[in-house]
Amino acid sequence: MNTEEKNKGPQAALNDTRFNIPFCTSDNFSEVDIVDGVFDLFALKKEAEESALKRVKQINEKHPNFSIEEKVLFFLSFGHYRRGPLHYAESAYDICKKQIKWCQENEEPITLTLSFFPFKVLNSLKTFAKNSFSVDLGEVGSVLRFYEIAFGISCLYEHGARTIITADGVKYYDVFGYKKEDAILYSANLQKIIDYLGVGKYVEILEESNLYPKDFDDIKSECLKEVKNEFISGVSDTLELFRKLRCNIALCLNCAETGASTETLSKVFNSKLKYDDLIFSDPSAALLKSELEHRANEATFLYMATHKAGYKCDIYNKHLPHTIKATIHPKDGQIGLYAVNLSTDNFFPHHGQGYMSFNKKGDKLSNIRIAFAADIKRINVDGRIKGVVLDPEKYSFSDGKHPFTLIQEER
């Protein structure tokens, strides 16, 4: 059975199901004008601290007799932080209690570790980024989310807490067609956010690739053979995972290198437009659709192999044995966390553009949203939406070009 035959199913590799509304050939993608601005990030930091203290107070007042382990796990179970069903987190409680107990006995900070933050996606349907190391309000909101959690736990536990984010861009850069050095620069910009906010005691960026053995590439190559053999053999779990991952992976491919416009990419990812439809109306879009479908298939195999290789290396048990393993992808046996807030849910900072909700008043953490660029451009018919850039002399993580946030001017 070949890849094309196995790809038949409810969704093609390239589709528009993740966007607010499906693409239409009459869509108008209005670019966003850029304006200079400032942003009080320390007000957001203060809000994060107040939010954590509010929940710490609730725990201490309602459950004064809880042990430290119980208080910490109760804190992590608040719906404000927890992503995924409660029973996922509860199934991790026993191992978490052991980790917390070890920290108490050794007077060490309680540590949560999660793999996150690869690089900014270069697809003009998803982001406004011109390079894959740009950061904006989405990344800042995420750093403050992890700060809020560690700060809150520190108020419950005398030896403190921290969140270690193992940046996985160097691990996956080749999967999606990015540069290794750009993934490193993205991590560096995240570190600049941490330094700017002064939260380094609570949030740490760790380059995940530094934890892997020297023969990791060889292990990955063997895993790639295994994954492809399982696919060809029709192993149901492998086929299901391949189909589940492929659509999202296709949208994260480096499309900037194709030179395609937003309009062309909207045709390529339009679920209703097939290759046979495009070959006559827009041959270049048809060829690009074929190319990206092939890249998406190969990228999905490589992603699965890379993930499998990482699992075999067991880096967390070897290098970070006493941390609580958290995740932004809810799964049984791990603590699921929102990357930014409840409202962003399945939208991650590197997937889109961070901004303050147009329908909410005030610059608040709960008002941060992540949007796909194509959705913003399609509602910007009157040009009222502006991209706000920050002065890199004042905000070290800014390049002075990429929008830090978006504003919608009044009529």
C-alpha positions in Angstrom: 0.0 0.0 0.0 1.5 3.4 -1.0 1.3 6.7 0.8 -1.3 8.1 -1.5 -3.6 5.1 -0.9 -3.1 5.4 2.9 -3.8 9.1 2.8 -7.3 8.7 1.7 -9.6 9.7 4.5 -11.7 12.5 5.9 -9.0 15.1 5.7 -6.3 15.8 3.1 -2.8 16.7 4.2 -3.5 20.4 3.3 -6.8 21.8 4.6 -8.3 24.8 6.2 -10.2 23.3 9.1 -8.0 25.1 11.7 -9.1 28.5 10.5 -12.1 30.5 11.7 -13.9 30.0 8.4 -12.9 27.9 5.3 -11.0 29.7 2.6 -12.8 31.0 -0.4 -11.4 32.1 -3.8 -13.0 35.5 -3.2 -11.2 36.1 0.1 -9.4 39.4 0.5 -6.3 39.3 2.6 -5.6 42.9 3.7 -2.1 43.5 5.1 -1.8 45.0 8.6 -0.1 48.4 8.8 2.7 48.8 11.3 2.8 51.4 14.1 5.2 52.1 16.9 4.1 51.5 20.4 4.9 50.7 24.1 3.6 48.0 26.4 3.6 47.7 30.2 4.7 44.1 30.6 5.3 44.6 34.3 1.6 45.2 34.9 1.0 41.8 33.4 3.7 40.3 35.7 2.0 41.8 38.7 -1.4 40.4 37.5 0.2 36.9 37.3 1.5 37.2 40.9 -1.9 38.4 42.2 -3.6 35.6 40.3 -1.3 33.0 41.9 -1.7 34.5 45.4 -5.5 34.4 45.1 -5.4 30.7 44.5 -2.8 30.0 47.2 -5.0 31.9 49.7 -8.0 29.7 48.6 -6.0 26.5 49.3 -4.6 27.6 52.7 -8.1 28.8 53.8 -10.1 25.8 52.6 -7.5 23.0 53.1 -5.1 24.2 55.9 -4.4 20.6 56.9 -3.3 19.5 53.5 0.3 18.3 53.1 2.7 20.2 50.8 2.3 17.5 48.2 -1.5 17.8 48.4 -1.4 21.6 48.2 0.9 21.7 45.2 -1.2 19.2 43.3 -4.4 21.0 44.2 -2.9 24.2 42.9 -1.9 22.5 39.6 -5.4 21.1 39.3 -7.2 24.5 39.2 -9.1 24.8 36.0 -7.3 28.1 35.5 -4.0 26.2 34.9 -5.0 22.7 34.0 -5.4 21.7 30.4 -7.2 18.5 29.8 -9.5 16.4 31.9 -8.9 16.2 35.7 -8.4 12.4 35.6 -5.4 12.8 33.3 -3.7 14.9 36.1 -5.0 12.6 38.9 -3.3 9.6 37.2 0.0 11.4 37.6 -0.4 12.2 41.3 1.4 9.3 42.8 4.6 9.9 40.8 4.3 13.7 41.4 4.0 13.1 45.1 7.2 11.1 45.1 9.0 13.9 43.2 7.7 16.6 45.6 8.7 14.4 48.6 12.2 14.1 47.2 12.5 17.9 46.9 11.3 18.3 50.5 13.8 15.8 51.8 16.7 17.4 49.8 15.5 21.0 50.3 15.4 21.6 46.6 12.9 23.6 44.5 9.9 21.8 43.1 10.5 21.7 39.3 8.0 21.3 36.5 9.5 20.4 33.1 7.8 20.6 29.7 9.0 20.4 26.1 7.8 23.5 24.2 8.8 26.5 22.1 10.5 25.2 18.8 10.4 28.3 16.5 8.0 30.8 15.0 6.1 29.2 12.1 6.9 30.8 8.7 3.5 30.4 6.9 1.8 33.7 6.2 -1.6 32.0 6.7 -0.6 31.5 10.4 1.9 34.2 11.4 3.1 37.7 10.4 6.7 36.6 11.0 9.5 37.2 8.5 11.9 35.0 10.4 11.5 32.0 12.6 12.9 33.6 15.7 10.4 36.4 16.1 8.5 36.6 19.4 5.4 38.6 20.4 2.7 38.9 23.1 1.9 35.2 22.7 5.4 34.1 23.9 5.4 36.7 26.7 2.0 35.5 27.9 3.3 32.0 27.9 6.4 32.9 29.9 4.2 34.7 32.4 1.9 31.7 32.6 4.7 29.4 33.6 6.0 32.1 36.0 2.6 32.4 37.6 2.6 28.7 38.3 6.1 28.5 39.7 5.5 31.7 41.8 2.3 30.2 43.2 4.0 26.9 44.2 6.8 28.9 45.8 4.2 30.5 48.0 3.1 27.1 49.2 6.6 25.5 49.6 9.5 27.1 51.4 12.2 26.0 49.0 10.6 27.5 46.0 9.7 26.2 42.5 10.6 26.7 38.9 9.4 25.7 35.5 12.0 24.3 33.0 11.0 24.7 29.4 13.1 22.3 27.3 13.1 24.2 23.9 12.7 21.6 21.2 13.4 23.7 18.0 16.9 22.1 17.4 15.2 18.7 17.9 12.6 19.3 15.2 14.1 22.1 12.9 14.8 19.6 10.0 11.3 18.1 10.2 9.7 21.4 9.2 12.4 22.9 7.0 13.9 25.5 9.3 17.5 26.4 10.2 19.1 25.1 13.3 20.6 28.5 14.1 17.2 30.1 13.9 15.8 27.7 16.4 18.7 28.6 18.7 17.9 32.3 18.2 14.3 31.7 19.0 15.4 30.3 22.4 17.7 33.2 22.9 14.7 35.6 22.4 12.7 33.7 24.9 15.6 34.1 27.3 15.5 37.8 26.6 11.9 37.9 27.6 12.7 36.1 30.8 15.5 38.5 31.6 13.4 41.5 30.8 10.7 40.4 33.1 13.1 39.4 35.8 11.6 35.9 36.3 14.8 33.8 35.8 14.5 32.4 39.3 11.2 30.8 38.3 11.4 30.1 34.6 14.3 28.5 32.8 14.9 27.8 29.1 16.9 24.7 28.5 18.0 23.5 25.1 16.6 20.0 24.8 19.1 18.9 22.2 21.9 19.3 24.7 20.4 16.4 26.7 20.5 13.9 23.9 23.4 11.4 23.3 25.9 12.1 20.5 24.5 9.3 18.4 21.0 10.8 18.5 20.9 11.2 14.7 21.7 7.5 14.3 18.9 6.6 16.7 16.6 8.8 14.7 17.5 7.2 11.4 16.8 3.8 12.8 13.4 5.0 14.2 12.6 6.5 10.8 13.1 3.0 9.2 10.9 1.5 11.9 8.1 4.1 11.5 8.0 3.7 7.7 8.1 -0.1 8.0 5.1 0.0 10.4 3.3 2.3 8.0 3.9 0.1 5.0 2.8 -3.0 7.1 -0.4 -1.2 8.0 0.1 -1.0 11.8 -3.1 0.7 12.9 -1.6 2.9 15.7 1.0 4.2 13.3 -1.5 4.9 10.5 -3.8 6.7 13.0 -1.0 8.8 14.4 0.2 9.7 10.9 -3.2 10.9 9.8 -3.7 12.7 13.1 -0.4 14.6 12.9 -0.1 15.3 9.2 -2.6 18.2 8.9 -1.0 20.2 11.7 2.5 19.4 10.5 1.6 20.7 7.0 0.6 24.0 8.4 3.9 24.3 10.3 6.1 23.7 7.3 8.4 26.6 6.3 6.4 28.1 3.5 8.4 31.3 3.3 11.1 29.6 1.2 8.5 28.9 -1.5 7.9 32.7 -2.0 4.2 32.1 -2.3 1.8 34.9 -1.4 -0.9 34.5 1.2 -3.5 34.4 -1.6 -1.6 31.5 -3.2 -1.2 29.6 0.0 -4.9 30.0 0.7 -5.6 28.1 -2.5 -3.1 25.5 -1.7 -4.6 24.8 1.8 -8.2 25.3 0.6 -9.9 22.0 1.5 -12.3 22.2 -1.5 -9.7 23.0 -4.2 -8.1 19.8 -5.5 -5.0 19.6 -7.7 -7.1 18.9 -10.7 -9.1 22.1 -10.0 -6.0 24.2 -9.7 -3.9 22.9 -12.6 -6.1 24.8 -15.1 -7.0 27.9 -13.0 -3.6 28.4 -11.2 -0.9 26.0 -12.3 1.7 27.4 -9.9 -0.7 26.8 -6.9 -1.4 23.3 -8.1 2.3 22.5 -8.3 2.9 24.0 -4.8 0.0 22.0 -3.4 1.6 18.8 -4.8 5.0 19.8 -3.4 3.7 20.6 0.1 1.6 17.4 0.3 4.8 15.4 -0.4 6.7 17.5 2.1 3.9 17.0 4.7 4.1 13.2 4.3 7.8 13.1 4.7 7.8 15.6 7.5 5.2 13.5 9.4 7.3 10.4 9.1 10.4 12.3 10.4 8.5 13.9 13.2 7.2 10.5 14.4 10.7 9.1 14.2 12.2 12.1 16.0 9.7 11.8 18.8 10.2 8.0 19.0 14.0 8.5 19.2 13.5 11.1 22.0 11.4 8.6 23.9 14.0 5.9 23.5 16.7 8.2 24.9 14.6 8.8 28.1 16.3 12.1 28.7 14.0 13.3 31.5 14.6 10.3 33.7 18.4 10.5 33.0 19.0 14.2 33.3 16.0 15.6 35.2 14.9 12.6 37.3 13.2 14.6 40.1 11.0 16.9 38.0 7.2 16.8 37.6 6.7 16.1 33.9 4.1 18.5 32.5 2.8 19.0 29.0 0.8 21.4 26.8 -0.6 18.4 25.0 -3.0 16.7 27.5 -2.3 13.1 28.0 -2.9 10.5 30.7 -0.3 10.4 33.4 1.0 13.9 32.9 0.1 17.3 34.2 -1.5 19.2 31.4 -1.1 23.0 31.4 -2.5 25.8 29.3 0.3 27.4 27.3 -1.1 30.9 27.7 -4.7 30.9 29.1 -8.0 29.1 28.8 -9.1 31.2 25.9 -6.2 30.3 23.6 -6.6 26.6 24.4 -5.3 24.8 21.3 -3.4 27.8 19.9 0.2 28.0 20.8 2.4 31.1 20.6 4.7 29.9 17.9 1.7 28.9 15.7 0.2 32.4 15.4 0.1 36.1 16.4 -0.3 37.2 20.0 -2.6 40.1 20.7 -5.1 41.5 23.2 -8.7 40.5 22.5 -10.5 43.2 20.4 -13.7 42.4 22.4 -12.3 42.8 25.9 -11.2 45.9 27.7 -7.8 46.2 29.3 -4.4 44.6 28.9 -4.9 41.5 31.0 -3.4 38.1 30.8 -6.9 36.6 30.4 -7.4 38.8 27.4 -4.4 37.5 25.4 -5.4 35.7 22.3 -3.5 33.8 19.6 -4.8 34.3 16.1 -3.9 33.0 12.6 -2.7 35.8 10.3 -5.1 34.8 7.6 -8.1 35.2 9.9 -6.9 38.7 11.0 -6.2 39.8 7.4 -9.7 38.7 6.3 -11.4 40.9 8.9 -9.2 43.8 8.2 -11.3 45.0 5.3 -11.3 48.6 6.5 -7.7 48.7 7.6 -8.5 49.4 11.2 -6.2 46.6 12.6 -2.6 47.7 13.2 0.4 45.8 14.2 2.3 47.4 17.1 6.1 47.0 17.1 8.3 47.7 20.1 11.5 49.6 20.2 14.4 47.1 20.4 16.4 49.6 22.4 13.8 49.4 25.2 12.6 45.8 24.6 15.6 43.6 24.0 13.5 40.7 22.6 12.0 42.9 19.8 13.5 43.3 16.3 11.5 46.4 15.7 9.7 44.8 12.8 7.6 41.9 13.9 4.2 43.0 15.5 4.3 42.5 19.2 0.5 42.8 19.4 -2.4 44.0 17.3 -4.8 46.8 18.0 -8.1 47.7 16.3 -8.7 51.4 15.9 -12.2 52.8 16.6 -14.3 53.8 13.6 
